[in-house]
Amino acid sequence: MGYENWECIKTLEGHTSPVNSANFSPDEKYIVSASWDKTIKIWSTENWECIKTLEGHTFWVQSATFSPDPDGKYIVSASWDKTIKIWDTTYGVCVKTIECASEADDANFSRDGRQIVYATGSKINIIEFPPLQELIDDTRERFKNRELTPEERRMYYLE
């Protein structure tokens, strides 16, 4: 059995600028894409529709990748806005922003999900993936001066 006829089985459309990366979730139920339109989209492989658009980068998003846990609970993204962002896939919110010295071209989780490697300029940087409590504390700090709705309080683990 050969692979002479490599055919496209589906084309996903929805970004408004070039797409820089696309990756499957560990369970292959979703695809994440990153685009010059400054967004990240999560697509269902069941119906091939965009189920979430993640917004927060202020310049081109170069890459987006799911965490390696079975559910792909997080996405790490790299952008030319000089940030790496970590997103909660359930709620579609940014839970951590890492400032970079220059444009970020790529970011990935280690296989065990405990580290993130990212490329900026001519450098490769490795950081420890923040523990859940640190992500929760950062979220609380970001929203401490704004009254949250009951749904937001649950979403950010404040209740």
OpenMM code with the backbone's topology and positions (N, CA, C; nanometers):
from openmm import Vec3, app, unit

residues = "MET GLY TYR GLU ASN TRP GLU CYS ILE LYS THR LEU GLU GLY HIS THR SER PRO VAL ASN SER ALA ASN PHE SER PRO ASP GLU LYS TYR ILE VAL SER ALA SER TRP ASP LYS THR ILE LYS ILE TRP SER THR GLU ASN TRP GLU CYS ILE LYS THR LEU GLU GLY HIS THR PHE TRP VAL GLN SER ALA THR PHE SER PRO ASP PRO ASP GLY LYS TYR ILE VAL SER ALA SER TRP ASP LYS THR ILE LYS ILE TRP ASP THR THR TYR GLY VAL CYS VAL LYS THR ILE GLU CYS ALA SER GLU ALA ASP ASP ALA ASN PHE SER ARG ASP GLY ARG GLN ILE VAL TYR ALA THR GLY SER LYS ILE ASN ILE ILE GLU PHE PRO PRO LEU GLN GLU LEU ILE ASP ASP THR ARG GLU ARG PHE LYS ASN ARG GLU LEU THR PRO GLU GLU ARG ARG MET TYR TYR LEU GLU".split()
positions = [
    Vec3(0.0838, -0.1182, 0.0000),
    Vec3(0.0000, 0.0000, 0.0000),
    Vec3(0.0883, 0.1245, 0.0000),
    Vec3(0.0746, 0.2043, -0.1007),
    Vec3(0.1577, 0.3237, -0.1121),
    Vec3(0.0811, 0.4484, -0.0756),
    Vec3(0.1534, 0.5539, -0.0721),
    Vec3(0.0940, 0.6836, -0.0401),
    Vec3(0.1102, 0.7776, -0.1591),
    Vec3(0.0744, 0.7273, -0.2763),
    Vec3(0.0879, 0.8075, -0.3977),
    Vec3(-0.0144, 0.9203, -0.4030),
    Vec3(-0.1308, 0.8983, -0.3463),
    Vec3(-0.2399, 0.9949, -0.3564),
    Vec3(-0.2652, 1.0654, -0.2240),
    Vec3(-0.1764, 1.1502, -0.1862),
    Vec3(-0.1938, 1.2281, -0.0643),
    Vec3(-0.2962, 1.3358, -0.0931),
    Vec3(-0.4143, 1.3200, -0.0406),
    Vec3(-0.5217, 1.4144, -0.0680),
    Vec3(-0.5590, 1.4917, 0.0580),
    Vec3(-0.5925, 1.6168, 0.0378),
    Vec3(-0.6423, 1.6998, 0.1473),
    Vec3(-0.7829, 1.6518, 0.1808),
    Vec3(-0.8067, 1.6178, 0.3081),
    Vec3(-0.9399, 1.5701, 0.3468),
    Vec3(-1.0287, 1.6821, 0.3998),
    Vec3(-0.9669, 1.7923, 0.4422),
    Vec3(-1.0461, 1.9038, 0.4942),
    Vec3(-0.9623, 2.0307, 0.4932),
    Vec3(-1.0240, 2.1415, 0.4623),
    Vec3(-0.9596, 2.2722, 0.4697),
    Vec3(-1.0379, 2.3556, 0.5703),
    Vec3(-0.9674, 2.4092, 0.6689),
    Vec3(-1.0303, 2.4924, 0.7714),
    Vec3(-1.0057, 2.6385, 0.7375),
    Vec3(-1.1124, 2.7159, 0.7338),
    Vec3(-1.1014, 2.8569, 0.7019),
    Vec3(-1.1655, 2.9397, 0.8119),
    Vec3(-1.1031, 3.0521, 0.8434),
    Vec3(-1.1580, 3.1376, 0.9480),
    Vec3(-1.0619, 3.2478, 0.9892),
    Vec3(-0.9321, 3.2239, 0.9736),
    Vec3(-0.8361, 3.3303, 1.0014),
    Vec3(-0.8439, 3.4332, 0.8893),
    Vec3(-0.8086, 3.5565, 0.9192),
    Vec3(-0.8146, 3.6626, 0.8195),
    Vec3(-0.6772, 3.7002, 0.7643),
    Vec3(-0.5721, 3.6333, 0.8114),
    Vec3(-0.4351, 3.6542, 0.7651),
    Vec3(-0.3666, 3.5183, 0.7612),
    Vec3(-0.2428, 3.5128, 0.7092),
    Vec3(-0.1741, 3.3835, 0.6998),
    Vec3(-0.1671, 3.3091, 0.8337),
    Vec3(-0.1776, 3.1778, 0.8258),
    Vec3(-0.1670, 3.0895, 0.9417),
    Vec3(-0.0212, 3.0440, 0.9512),
    Vec3(0.0358, 3.0559, 1.0695),
    Vec3(0.1762, 3.0213, 1.0900),
    Vec3(0.1984, 2.8817, 1.1457),
    Vec3(0.1009, 2.8296, 1.2192),
    Vec3(0.1175, 2.6945, 1.2726),
    Vec3(-0.0184, 2.6313, 1.2970),
    Vec3(-0.0189, 2.4992, 1.2954),
    Vec3(-0.1392, 2.4218, 1.3252),
    Vec3(-0.0946, 2.2908, 1.3878),
    Vec3(-0.1571, 2.2524, 1.4999),
    Vec3(-0.1180, 2.1318, 1.5723),
    Vec3(-0.2403, 2.0617, 1.6298),
    Vec3(-0.2337, 1.9286, 1.6338),
    Vec3(-0.3383, 1.8492, 1.6966),
    Vec3(-0.3236, 1.8499, 1.8481),
    Vec3(-0.4355, 1.8349, 1.9183),
    Vec3(-0.4327, 1.8113, 2.0632),
    Vec3(-0.3879, 1.6674, 2.0856),
    Vec3(-0.3415, 1.6340, 2.2076),
    Vec3(-0.2957, 1.4972, 2.2339),
    Vec3(-0.4011, 1.3903, 2.2042),
    Vec3(-0.5282, 1.4216, 2.2271),
    Vec3(-0.6338, 1.3233, 2.2006),
    Vec3(-0.6886, 1.3334, 2.0578),
    Vec3(-0.6326, 1.4238, 1.9795),
    Vec3(-0.6683, 1.4466, 1.8391),
    Vec3(-0.8135, 1.4904, 1.8193),
    Vec3(-0.8762, 1.5424, 1.9244),
    Vec3(-1.0135, 1.5930, 1.9130),
    Vec3(-1.0164, 1.7382, 1.8668),
    Vec3(-0.9003, 1.8049, 1.8743),
    Vec3(-0.8939, 1.9463, 1.8413),
    Vec3(-0.7672, 1.9773, 1.7627),
    Vec3(-0.7719, 2.0893, 1.6936),
    Vec3(-0.6551, 2.1462, 1.6264),
    Vec3(-0.6441, 2.2893, 1.6762),
    Vec3(-0.5222, 2.3343, 1.7012),
    Vec3(-0.4986, 2.4736, 1.7371),
    Vec3(-0.4196, 2.5378, 1.6238),
    Vec3(-0.4584, 2.6609, 1.5881),
    Vec3(-0.3880, 2.7326, 1.4816),
    Vec3(-0.3508, 2.8724, 1.5298),
    Vec3(-0.2398, 2.9224, 1.4762),
    Vec3(-0.1894, 3.0555, 1.5114),
    Vec3(-0.1742, 3.1362, 1.3836),
    Vec3(-0.2083, 3.2652, 1.3905),
    Vec3(-0.2128, 3.3444, 1.2679),
    Vec3(-0.1564, 3.4843, 1.2850),
    Vec3(-0.1243, 3.5438, 1.1709),
    Vec3(-0.0843, 3.6834, 1.1673),
    Vec3(-0.2005, 3.7752, 1.2033),
    Vec3(-0.3235, 3.7231, 1.2072),
    Vec3(-0.4371, 3.8082, 1.2453),
    Vec3(-0.4428, 3.8307, 1.3970),
    Vec3(-0.3374, 3.7875, 1.4687),
    Vec3(-0.3196, 3.8074, 1.6133),
    Vec3(-0.4075, 3.7153, 1.6969),
    Vec3(-0.4658, 3.6121, 1.6330),
    Vec3(-0.5525, 3.5214, 1.7067),
    Vec3(-0.5015, 3.3782, 1.7029),
    Vec3(-0.5563, 3.3021, 1.7959),
    Vec3(-0.5364, 3.1580, 1.8035),
    Vec3(-0.6764, 3.0982, 1.7952),
    Vec3(-0.6920, 2.9968, 1.7133),
    Vec3(-0.8232, 2.9336, 1.7011),
    Vec3(-0.8134, 2.7873, 1.7407),
    Vec3(-0.9173, 2.7399, 1.8082),
    Vec3(-0.9289, 2.5979, 1.8427),
    Vec3(-1.0422, 2.5428, 1.7577),
    Vec3(-1.0109, 2.4356, 1.6852),
    Vec3(-1.1040, 2.3734, 1.5918),
    Vec3(-1.1406, 2.2338, 1.6405),
    Vec3(-1.2658, 2.1965, 1.6247),
    Vec3(-1.3109, 2.0608, 1.6557),
    Vec3(-1.2832, 1.9713, 1.5357),
    Vec3(-1.2275, 1.8522, 1.5592),
    Vec3(-1.2079, 1.7580, 1.4494),
    Vec3(-1.3320, 1.6711, 1.4289),
    Vec3(-1.4318, 1.6916, 1.5136),
    Vec3(-1.5579, 1.6189, 1.4970),
    Vec3(-1.6429, 1.6824, 1.3868),
    Vec3(-1.6556, 1.8157, 1.3924),
    Vec3(-1.7369, 1.8848, 1.2918),
    Vec3(-1.6562, 1.9866, 1.2108),
    Vec3(-1.5261, 1.9981, 1.2377),
    Vec3(-1.4333, 2.0850, 1.1650),
    Vec3(-1.4699, 2.2327, 1.1774),
    Vec3(-1.5308, 2.2702, 1.2899),
    Vec3(-1.5670, 2.4099, 1.3114),
    Vec3(-1.4784, 2.4721, 1.4185),
    Vec3(-1.4603, 2.6032, 1.4085),
    Vec3(-1.3877, 2.6773, 1.5116),
    Vec3(-1.4775, 2.6867, 1.6346),
    Vec3(-1.4260, 2.6393, 1.7480),
    Vec3(-1.5069, 2.6422, 1.8702),
    Vec3(-1.4639, 2.7531, 1.9658),
    Vec3(-1.3413, 2.8039, 1.9484),
    Vec3(-1.2945, 2.9155, 2.0323),
    Vec3(-1.1926, 2.9968, 1.9547),
    Vec3(-1.1967, 3.1268, 1.9753),
    Vec3(-1.0936, 3.2166, 1.9244),
    Vec3(-1.0299, 3.2833, 2.0449),
    Vec3(-0.8999, 3.2673, 2.0585),
    Vec3(-0.8260, 3.3246, 2.1704),
    Vec3(-0.7621, 3.4558, 2.1247),
    Vec3(-0.7948, 3.5628, 2.1954),
    Vec3(-0.7435, 3.6946, 2.1602),
    Vec3(-0.6682, 3.7536, 2.2790),
    Vec3(-0.5597, 3.8221, 2.2503),
    Vec3(-0.4810, 3.8825, 2.3569),
    Vec3(-0.3427, 3.9239, 2.3092),
    Vec3(-0.2930, 3.8589, 2.2038),
    Vec3(-0.1658, 3.9022, 2.1467),
    Vec3(-0.1897, 4.0306, 2.0684),
    Vec3(-0.0874, 4.1161, 2.0611),
    Vec3(-0.1018, 4.2443, 1.9933),
    Vec3(-0.0248, 4.2503, 1.8614),
    Vec3(0.0349, 4.1374, 1.8238),
    Vec3(0.1057, 4.1290, 1.6951),
    Vec3(0.0950, 3.9849, 1.6477),
    Vec3(0.1595, 3.9519, 1.5377),
    Vec3(0.1490, 3.8182, 1.4782),
    Vec3(0.1713, 3.7066, 1.5795),
    Vec3(0.0878, 3.6051, 1.5742),
    Vec3(0.1080, 3.4857, 1.6556),
    Vec3(0.1807, 3.3848, 1.5668),
    Vec3(0.3002, 3.3470, 1.6091),
    Vec3(0.3858, 3.2610, 1.5282),
    Vec3(0.3596, 3.1125, 1.5501),
    Vec3(0.3216, 3.0740, 1.6740),
    Vec3(0.2970, 2.9319, 1.7003),
    Vec3(0.2017, 2.9156, 1.8172),
    Vec3(0.1351, 2.8016, 1.8185),
    Vec3(0.0463, 2.7645, 1.9293),
    Vec3(0.0453, 2.6124, 1.9367),
    Vec3(0.0628, 2.5604, 2.0581),
    Vec3(0.0732, 2.4156, 2.0787),
    Vec3(0.0020, 2.3763, 2.2067),
    Vec3(-0.0667, 2.2626, 2.2034),
    Vec3(-0.1339, 2.2092, 2.3220),
    Vec3(-0.0327, 2.1517, 2.4207),
    Vec3(-0.0685, 2.1543, 2.5492),
    Vec3(0.0100, 2.0845, 2.6515),
    Vec3(-0.0067, 1.9341, 2.6294),
    Vec3(0.0903, 1.8533, 2.6754),
    Vec3(0.0883, 1.7101, 2.6449),
    Vec3(-0.0047, 1.6256, 2.7318),
    Vec3(-0.0708, 1.6851, 2.8320),
    Vec3(-0.1629, 1.6055, 2.9135),
    Vec3(-0.2739, 1.5526, 2.8229),
    Vec3(-0.3392, 1.4435, 2.8598),
    Vec3(-0.4365, 1.3794, 2.7707),
    Vec3(-0.5449, 1.4716, 2.7160),
    Vec3(-0.5864, 1.5714, 2.7936),
    Vec3(-0.6922, 1.6619, 2.7492),
    Vec3(-0.6397, 1.7880, 2.6811),
    Vec3(-0.5070, 1.8071, 2.6779),
    Vec3(-0.4534, 1.9312, 2.6223),
    Vec3(-0.5098, 2.0520, 2.6939),
    Vec3(-0.4983, 2.0533, 2.8260),
    Vec3(-0.5610, 2.1544, 2.9123),
    Vec3(-0.5115, 2.2965, 2.8830),
    Vec3(-0.3884, 2.3097, 2.8368),
    Vec3(-0.3309, 2.4414, 2.8109),
    Vec3(-0.2795, 2.4512, 2.6677),
    Vec3(-0.2638, 2.5734, 2.6225),
    Vec3(-0.1975, 2.6044, 2.4963),
    Vec3(-0.0888, 2.7044, 2.5290),
    Vec3(0.0274, 2.6868, 2.4691),
    Vec3(0.1322, 2.7881, 2.4790),
    Vec3(0.1457, 2.8505, 2.3405),
    Vec3(0.1525, 2.9851, 2.3383),
    Vec3(0.1645, 3.0559, 2.2112),
    Vec3(0.2842, 3.1502, 2.2152),
    Vec3(0.3414, 3.1722, 2.0970),
    Vec3(0.4547, 3.2627, 2.0818),
    Vec3(0.4157, 3.3703, 1.9811),
    Vec3(0.4511, 3.4956, 2.0112),
    Vec3(0.4101, 3.6057, 1.9250),
    Vec3(0.5223, 3.7061, 1.9039),
    Vec3(0.5102, 3.7776, 1.7955),
    Vec3(0.6039, 3.8859, 1.7691),
    Vec3(0.5718, 4.0089, 1.8526),
    Vec3(0.4751, 4.0008, 1.9428),
    Vec3(0.4533, 4.1098, 2.0384),
    Vec3(0.5468, 4.0959, 2.1586),
    Vec3(0.6429, 4.0040, 2.1463),
    Vec3(0.7456, 3.9794, 2.2481),
    Vec3(0.6886, 3.9139, 2.3732),
    Vec3(0.5891, 3.8277, 2.3531),
    Vec3(0.5331, 3.7534, 2.4659),
    Vec3(0.5111, 3.6067, 2.4293),
    Vec3(0.5143, 3.5267, 2.5351),
    Vec3(0.4683, 3.3889, 2.5331),
    Vec3(0.3448, 3.3904, 2.6220),
    Vec3(0.2358, 3.3313, 2.5755),
    Vec3(0.1143, 3.3269, 2.6571),
    Vec3(0.0735, 3.1820, 2.6799),
    Vec3(0.0222, 3.1574, 2.7998),
    Vec3(-0.0324, 3.0261, 2.8341),
    Vec3(-0.1824, 3.0449, 2.8496),
    Vec3(-0.2587, 2.9609, 2.7811),
    Vec3(-0.4039, 2.9719, 2.7742),
    Vec3(-0.4691, 2.8497, 2.8359),
    Vec3(-0.5779, 2.8710, 2.9067),
    Vec3(-0.6619, 2.7617, 2.9558),
    Vec3(-0.7588, 2.7281, 2.8432),
    Vec3(-0.7556, 2.6033, 2.7937),
    Vec3(-0.8382, 2.5673, 2.6782),
    Vec3(-0.9858, 2.5533, 2.7138),
    Vec3(-1.0171, 2.5220, 2.8378),
    Vec3(-1.1570, 2.5061, 2.8769),
    Vec3(-1.2306, 2.6390, 2.8686),
    Vec3(-1.1702, 2.7438, 2.9221),
    Vec3(-1.2356, 2.8740, 2.9287),
    Vec3(-1.1882, 2.9719, 2.8219),
    Vec3(-1.0797, 2.9385, 2.7526),
    Vec3(-1.0303, 3.0265, 2.6477),
    Vec3(-0.9699, 3.1548, 2.6978),
    Vec3(-0.9079, 3.1497, 2.8162),
    Vec3(-0.8493, 3.2699, 2.8742),
    Vec3(-0.6982, 3.2529, 2.8923),
    Vec3(-0.6283, 3.3656, 2.8830),
    Vec3(-0.4844, 3.3662, 2.9085),
    Vec3(-0.4634, 3.3607, 3.0594),
    Vec3(-0.3846, 3.2631, 3.1050),
    Vec3(-0.3588, 3.2500, 3.2481),
    Vec3(-0.2182, 3.2955, 3.2871),
    Vec3(-0.1312, 3.3193, 3.1871),
    Vec3(0.0051, 3.3640, 3.2180),
    Vec3(0.0650, 3.4277, 3.0938),
    Vec3(0.1302, 3.5411, 3.1111),
    Vec3(0.2042, 3.6062, 3.0029),
    Vec3(0.3496, 3.6163, 3.0447),
    Vec3(0.4375, 3.5734, 2.9568),
    Vec3(0.5812, 3.5794, 2.9814),
    Vec3(0.6390, 3.6814, 2.8848),
    Vec3(0.7016, 3.7848, 2.9386),
    Vec3(0.7616, 3.8887, 2.8555),
    Vec3(0.8958, 3.8386, 2.8025),
    Vec3(0.9219, 3.8657, 2.6749),
    Vec3(1.0466, 3.8242, 2.6100),
    Vec3(1.1271, 3.9480, 2.5709),
    Vec3(1.2575, 3.9288, 2.5531),
    Vec3(1.3439, 4.0398, 2.5137),
    Vec3(1.3269, 4.0758, 2.3665),
    Vec3(1.2812, 3.9795, 2.2858),
    Vec3(1.2591, 4.0055, 2.1439),
    Vec3(1.1410, 3.9224, 2.0955),
    Vec3(1.1127, 3.9329, 1.9676),
    Vec3(0.9998, 3.8610, 1.9100),
    Vec3(1.0120, 3.7112, 1.9363),
    Vec3(0.9007, 3.6483, 1.9704),
    Vec3(0.9001, 3.5035, 1.9963),
    Vec3(0.8509, 3.4320, 1.8710),
    Vec3(0.9291, 3.3344, 1.8259),
    Vec3(0.8973, 3.2630, 1.7026),
    Vec3(0.8279, 3.1293, 1.7243),
    Vec3(0.8560, 3.0632, 1.8358),
    Vec3(0.8009, 2.9296, 1.8565),
    Vec3(0.8023, 2.8983, 2.0051),
    Vec3(0.7067, 2.8146, 2.0481),
    Vec3(0.7009, 2.7709, 2.1876),
    Vec3(0.6364, 2.6331, 2.1930),
    Vec3(0.6896, 2.5480, 2.2789),
    Vec3(0.6382, 2.4120, 2.2955),
    Vec3(0.6554, 2.3653, 2.4389),
    Vec3(0.5668, 2.2757, 2.4798),
    Vec3(0.5811, 2.2094, 2.6086),
    Vec3(0.6773, 2.0926, 2.5953),
    Vec3(0.7468, 2.0596, 2.7058),
    Vec3(0.8239, 1.9350, 2.7088),
    Vec3(0.7251, 1.8190, 2.7121),
    Vec3(0.7714, 1.6994, 2.6854),
    Vec3(0.6815, 1.5822, 2.6816),
    Vec3(0.6091, 1.5597, 2.8130),
    Vec3(0.6759, 1.5892, 2.9247),
    Vec3(0.6100, 1.5693, 3.0543),
    Vec3(0.5290, 1.6926, 3.0975),
    Vec3(0.5324, 1.7994, 3.0182),
    Vec3(0.4542, 1.9183, 3.0469),
    Vec3(0.5097, 2.0054, 3.1578),
    Vec3(0.6288, 1.9773, 3.2055),
    Vec3(0.6844, 2.0529, 3.3178),
    Vec3(0.7689, 2.1723, 3.2765),
    Vec3(0.8022, 2.1791, 3.1488),
    Vec3(0.8836, 2.2900, 3.1001),
    Vec3(0.8265, 2.3411, 2.9684),
    Vec3(0.8615, 2.4652, 2.9370),
    Vec3(0.8284, 2.5252, 2.8087),
    Vec3(0.9590, 2.5713, 2.7464),
    Vec3(0.9761, 2.5396, 2.6201),
    Vec3(1.0919, 2.5871, 2.5448),
    Vec3(1.0389, 2.6864, 2.4417),
    Vec3(1.1079, 2.7993, 2.4283),
    Vec3(1.0653, 2.8965, 2.3279),
    Vec3(1.1857, 2.9626, 2.2635),
    Vec3(1.1653, 3.0052, 2.1379),
    Vec3(1.2727, 3.0650, 2.0590),
    Vec3(1.2464, 3.2138, 2.0416),
    Vec3(1.3485, 3.2923, 2.0717),
    Vec3(1.3439, 3.4369, 2.0500),
    Vec3(1.4751, 3.4767, 1.9840),
    Vec3(1.4653, 3.5352, 1.8662),
    Vec3(1.5867, 3.5753, 1.7959),
    Vec3(1.6793, 3.4570, 1.7773),
    Vec3(1.8018, 3.4690, 1.8233),
    Vec3(1.9004, 3.3613, 1.8098),
    Vec3(1.9108, 3.2764, 1.9364),
    Vec3(1.8161, 3.2917, 2.0284),
    Vec3(1.8227, 3.2215, 2.1569),
    Vec3(1.7100, 3.1212, 2.1732),
    Vec3(1.7406, 3.0160, 2.2465),
    Vec3(1.6412, 2.9172, 2.2879),
    Vec3(1.6307, 2.9282, 2.4388),
    Vec3(1.5104, 2.9483, 2.4889),
    Vec3(1.4877, 2.9691, 2.6315),
    Vec3(1.4041, 2.8553, 2.6877),
    Vec3(1.4355, 2.8123, 2.8074),
    Vec3(1.3615, 2.7051, 2.8726),
    Vec3(1.3179, 2.7556, 3.0095),
    Vec3(1.1882, 2.7399, 3.0372),
    Vec3(1.1356, 2.7808, 3.1672),
    Vec3(1.0561, 2.6662, 3.2269),
    Vec3(1.0404, 2.6708, 3.3575),
    Vec3(0.9536, 2.5742, 3.4250),
    Vec3(0.8096, 2.6171, 3.4006),
    Vec3(0.7237, 2.5224, 3.3699),
    Vec3(0.5823, 2.5538, 3.3538),
    Vec3(0.5281, 2.5881, 3.4908),
    Vec3(0.4624, 2.7045, 3.5023),
    Vec3(0.4164, 2.7468, 3.6347),
    Vec3(0.3172, 2.6474, 3.6958),
    Vec3(0.3311, 2.6192, 3.8239),
    Vec3(0.2324, 2.5342, 3.8903),
    Vec3(0.0954, 2.6009, 3.8902),
    Vec3(-0.0089, 2.5225, 3.9009),
    Vec3(-0.1459, 2.5719, 3.8962),
    Vec3(-0.1690, 2.6846, 3.9955),
    Vec3(-0.1181, 2.6731, 4.1175),
    Vec3(-0.1426, 2.7773, 4.2181),
    Vec3(-0.0845, 2.9112, 4.1740),
    Vec3(0.0320, 2.9095, 4.1087),
    Vec3(0.0902, 3.0346, 4.0599),
    Vec3(0.0017, 3.0963, 3.9518),
    Vec3(-0.0531, 3.0146, 3.8641),
    Vec3(-0.1438, 3.0655, 3.7616),
    Vec3(-0.2692, 3.1257, 3.8244),
    Vec3(-0.3214, 3.0593, 3.9267),
    Vec3(-0.4389, 3.1104, 3.9970),
    Vec3(-0.4072, 3.2436, 4.0642),
    Vec3(-0.2938, 3.2511, 4.1333),
    Vec3(-0.2542, 3.3745, 4.2012),
    Vec3(-0.2346, 3.4897, 4.1023),
    Vec3(-0.1720, 3.4615, 3.9873),
    Vec3(-0.1535, 3.5644, 3.8848),
    Vec3(-0.2878, 3.6155, 3.8343),
    Vec3(-0.3811, 3.5249, 3.8132),
    Vec3(-0.5139, 3.5636, 3.7658),
    Vec3(-0.5837, 3.6500, 3.8696),
    Vec3(-0.5750, 3.6105, 3.9954),
    Vec3(-0.6359, 3.6908, 4.1030),
    Vec3(-0.5759, 3.8316, 4.1055),
    Vec3(-0.4459, 3.8403, 4.0898),
    Vec3(-0.3776, 3.9694, 4.0922),
    Vec3(-0.4232, 4.0577, 3.9761),
    Vec3(-0.4366, 3.9992, 3.8564),
    Vec3(-0.4782, 4.0766, 3.7399),
    Vec3(-0.6180, 4.1340, 3.7552),
    Vec3(-0.7056, 4.0633, 3.8253),
    Vec3(-0.8446, 4.1049, 3.8339),
    Vec3(-0.8843, 4.1606, 3.9706),
    Vec3(-0.7883, 4.1905, 4.0553),
    Vec3(-0.8220, 4.2323, 4.1914),
    Vec3(-0.8938, 4.3661, 4.1967),
    Vec3(-0.8737, 4.4533, 4.0988),
    Vec3(-0.9371, 4.5849, 4.1004),
    Vec3(-1.0649, 4.5912, 4.0169),
    Vec3(-1.1121, 4.4772, 3.9708),
    Vec3(-1.2342, 4.4739, 3.8915),
    Vec3(-1.3278, 4.3706, 3.9510),
    Vec3(-1.4527, 4.4082, 3.9633),
    Vec3(-1.5529, 4.3159, 4.0157),
    Vec3(-1.5829, 4.2099, 3.9109),
    Vec3(-1.5689, 4.0836, 3.9484),
    Vec3(-1.5949, 3.9737, 3.8566),
    Vec3(-1.7387, 3.9251, 3.8697),
    Vec3(-1.7915, 3.8753, 3.7602),
    Vec3(-1.9231, 3.8133, 3.7644),
    Vec3(-1.9110, 3.6797, 3.8361),
    Vec3(-2.0204, 3.6219, 3.8843),
    Vec3(-2.0135, 3.4900, 3.9480),
    Vec3(-1.9527, 3.3840, 3.8547),
    Vec3(-1.9863, 3.3899, 3.7262),
    Vec3(-1.9288, 3.2933, 3.6312),
    Vec3(-1.7779, 3.3115, 3.6183),
    Vec3(-1.7313, 3.4374, 3.6109),
    Vec3(-1.5879, 3.4641, 3.6031),
    Vec3(-1.5174, 3.4170, 3.7308),
    Vec3(-1.5788, 3.4358, 3.8441),
    Vec3(-1.5175, 3.3920, 3.9709),
    Vec3(-1.4964, 3.2402, 3.9702),
    Vec3(-1.5945, 3.1665, 3.9190),
    Vec3(-1.5793, 3.0210, 3.9084),
    Vec3(-1.4724, 2.9864, 3.8054),
    Vec3(-1.4754, 3.0568, 3.6923),
    Vec3(-1.3816, 3.0302, 3.5847),
    Vec3(-1.2371, 3.0505, 3.6299),
    Vec3(-1.2143, 3.1500, 3.7143),
    Vec3(-1.0802, 3.1797, 3.7623),
    Vec3(-1.0505, 3.1170, 3.8984),
    Vec3(-1.1281, 3.0187, 3.9348),
    Vec3(-1.1041, 2.9403, 4.0562),
    Vec3(-1.1043, 3.0248, 4.1834),
    Vec3(-1.1881, 3.1287, 4.1839),
    Vec3(-1.1967, 3.2147, 4.3014),
    Vec3(-1.3113, 3.1732, 4.3948),
    Vec3(-1.3935, 3.0806, 4.3517),
    Vec3(-1.5024, 3.0298, 4.4363),
    Vec3(-1.5018, 2.8800, 4.4319),
] * unit.nanometer
topology = app.Topology()
chain = topology.addChain("A")
for resn in residues:
    res = topology.addResidue(resn, chain)
    for name in ("N", "CA", "C"):
        topology.addAtom(name, app.Element.getBySymbol(name[0]), res)
